[in-house]
């Protein structure tokens, strides 16, 4: 039986629920906040390094490379999120450190486009009002507003991997194979 999300879109029927798999949701909100700060530090360093490189290249190209400053910040952010959220890990470096993973709630794959849309929607929601931080306290799966809009779910990675291993033992390796369409994002 397929359920609908807050916007009436069909959700996957194999999504975990806090009442049946509480270990997947334990501390996810705090982990997300800490992961955000870790990623912010990484992005700040990447932007500073890129700015210095552009500055040096600008001197070597008689100022032509300085045009790159117009796209520096969005370019670094875009590259970071596509390379991390759009990867098979489905997590930024901060998320990996905090043992959380981004999972799509619909049958649409978590590709580079969705990987970039997720943080952009988050920044827009947070810029509109900090009250969006209340939304996860009101949703069953502790999803933030941008998770609901984009169609994603954040869960703990290590309990999910244990679940996949358990299912592989019970139903065979093919069932838990990451290439299996059921688990593929």
C-alpha positions as CSV (number, residue, x, y, z in Angstrom):
1,X,0.0,0.0,0.0
2,X,1.5,3.3,-1.1
3,X,1.1,6.3,1.2
4,X,1.1,10.0,0.2
5,X,3.4,12.7,1.6
6,X,2.2,16.1,2.8
7,X,1.9,17.3,-0.8
8,X,-0.1,14.3,-2.0
9,X,2.8,12.6,-3.9
10,X,3.2,8.8,-3.7
11,X,5.8,7.7,-1.2
12,X,7.8,4.4,-1.3
13,X,6.1,1.7,0.7
14,X,9.3,0.4,2.1
15,X,10.2,3.6,4.1
16,X,11.1,3.0,7.7
17,X,8.9,4.3,10.5
18,X,9.9,5.6,13.9
19,X,7.6,3.2,15.7
20,X,8.9,0.1,14.0
21,X,12.6,1.2,13.5
22,X,13.4,3.8,16.2
23,X,17.1,3.2,15.9
24,X,17.1,4.8,12.5
25,X,15.7,8.1,13.8
26,X,17.6,8.4,17.2
27,X,19.3,11.7,17.5
28,X,18.9,12.5,13.8
29,X,18.0,16.1,14.4
30,X,21.1,16.8,16.6
31,X,23.2,14.9,14.1
32,X,21.9,17.1,11.3
33,X,22.8,20.3,13.1
34,X,26.3,19.1,13.9
35,X,26.7,17.8,10.3
36,X,25.6,21.3,9.0
37,X,28.4,23.0,11.1
38,X,31.0,20.5,9.9
39,X,30.0,21.0,6.3
40,X,30.0,24.8,6.8
41,X,33.6,24.7,8.0
42,X,34.6,22.5,5.0
43,X,32.8,24.8,2.6
44,X,34.3,27.9,4.1
45,X,37.8,26.5,3.7
46,X,37.0,25.4,0.1
47,X,35.8,28.9,-0.7
48,X,38.8,30.6,0.8
49,X,41.2,28.2,-1.0
50,X,39.3,28.7,-4.3
51,X,39.4,32.5,-3.8
52,X,43.2,32.5,-3.3
53,X,43.6,30.3,-6.4
54,X,41.4,32.6,-8.4
55,X,43.4,35.6,-7.1
56,X,46.7,34.1,-8.2
57,X,45.2,33.0,-11.6
58,X,43.8,36.5,-12.0
59,X,47.3,38.0,-11.7
60,X,48.6,35.4,-14.2
61,X,45.8,36.1,-16.7
62,X,45.8,39.9,-16.3
63,X,42.6,39.9,-14.4
64,X,40.5,37.6,-16.6
65,X,40.3,34.8,-14.0
66,X,38.9,37.3,-11.5
67,X,35.6,37.0,-13.4
68,X,35.3,33.6,-11.6
69,X,34.6,35.4,-8.3
70,X,31.0,36.0,-9.6
71,X,30.4,32.3,-9.5
72,X,32.8,31.2,-6.8
73,X,30.5,30.6,-3.9
74,X,27.6,29.0,-5.9
75,X,30.2,27.0,-7.9
76,X,31.9,25.6,-4.8
77,X,28.5,24.8,-3.1
78,X,27.2,23.1,-6.3
79,X,30.3,21.0,-6.7
80,X,30.4,20.0,-3.0
81,X,26.8,18.9,-2.9
82,X,26.8,17.1,-6.3
83,X,30.0,15.3,-5.3
84,X,28.8,14.2,-1.9
85,X,25.0,14.0,-1.8
86,X,24.9,12.8,-5.4
87,X,27.5,10.1,-4.7
88,X,26.7,6.5,-3.7
89,X,27.3,7.6,-0.1
90,X,24.3,9.9,-0.3
91,X,25.8,12.1,2.4
92,X,28.0,15.1,2.7
93,X,31.3,14.8,4.7
94,X,29.5,16.1,7.8
95,X,26.7,13.7,7.4
96,X,29.1,10.8,7.0
97,X,30.9,11.8,10.2
98,X,27.6,12.0,12.0
99,X,26.4,8.7,10.6
100,X,23.3,9.9,8.7
101,X,22.3,9.3,5.1
102,X,19.8,11.0,2.8
103,X,17.2,8.7,1.3
104,X,14.5,9.5,-1.3
105,X,10.9,9.1,-0.2
106,X,9.6,8.5,-3.7
107,X,10.8,6.1,-6.3
108,X,12.7,9.0,-8.0
109,X,16.5,8.4,-7.7
110,X,18.7,10.6,-5.6
111,X,20.7,12.0,-8.5
112,X,22.8,15.1,-8.8
113,X,19.8,17.4,-9.4
114,X,18.0,16.2,-6.3
115,X,21.2,16.4,-4.4
116,X,21.6,20.1,-5.2
117,X,17.9,20.9,-4.8
118,X,17.8,19.5,-1.3
119,X,20.3,22.0,0.2
120,X,19.0,24.9,-1.9
121,X,15.4,24.2,-0.6
122,X,16.9,24.1,2.9
123,X,18.6,27.4,2.6
124,X,15.5,29.1,1.2
125,X,13.3,27.6,4.0
126,X,15.8,28.8,6.7
127,X,16.1,32.2,5.1
128,X,12.3,32.6,5.1
129,X,12.0,31.8,8.8
130,X,13.9,30.0,11.5
131,X,10.6,28.5,12.6
132,X,11.2,25.7,10.0
133,X,13.2,24.1,12.7
134,X,9.9,23.3,14.5
135,X,8.7,21.2,11.5
136,X,10.7,18.1,12.3
137,X,9.2,18.0,15.8
138,X,5.8,17.7,14.2
139,X,6.5,15.2,11.5
140,X,6.4,11.4,12.0
141,X,9.8,10.8,10.5
142,X,11.4,14.0,11.8
143,X,11.6,15.5,8.3
144,X,12.5,19.1,7.9
145,X,10.4,21.4,5.6
146,X,12.8,21.0,2.7
147,X,12.8,17.2,3.1
148,X,9.1,17.3,2.6
149,X,9.2,19.6,-0.4
150,X,12.1,17.7,-2.1
151,X,10.9,14.2,-1.1
152,X,13.8,13.0,1.1
153,X,14.3,11.4,4.4
154,X,17.3,11.5,6.7
155,X,18.1,8.3,8.7
156,X,21.0,6.9,10.6
157,X,23.4,5.0,8.3
158,X,24.8,2.3,10.6
159,X,21.4,0.9,11.7
160,X,20.2,1.0,8.1
161,X,23.3,-1.0,7.0
162,X,22.6,-3.6,9.8
163,X,19.0,-3.8,8.5
164,X,20.3,-4.4,4.9
165,X,22.7,-7.1,6.2
166,X,19.8,-8.8,8.2
167,X,17.6,-8.7,5.1
168,X,20.4,-10.2,3.0
169,X,20.7,-13.1,5.4
170,X,17.0,-13.7,5.5
171,X,16.1,-13.1,1.9
172,X,19.4,-13.7,0.1
173,X,22.2,-11.5,-1.1
174,X,20.4,-10.4,-4.2
175,X,17.7,-8.7,-2.1
176,X,20.2,-6.5,-0.2
177,X,22.4,-5.9,-3.2
178,X,22.8,-2.1,-3.7
179,X,22.2,-2.6,-7.4
180,X,18.8,-4.0,-6.6
181,X,16.2,-1.5,-7.7
182,X,14.3,-1.8,-4.4
183,X,17.2,-0.2,-2.4
184,X,18.7,1.8,-5.2
185,X,18.0,5.5,-4.8
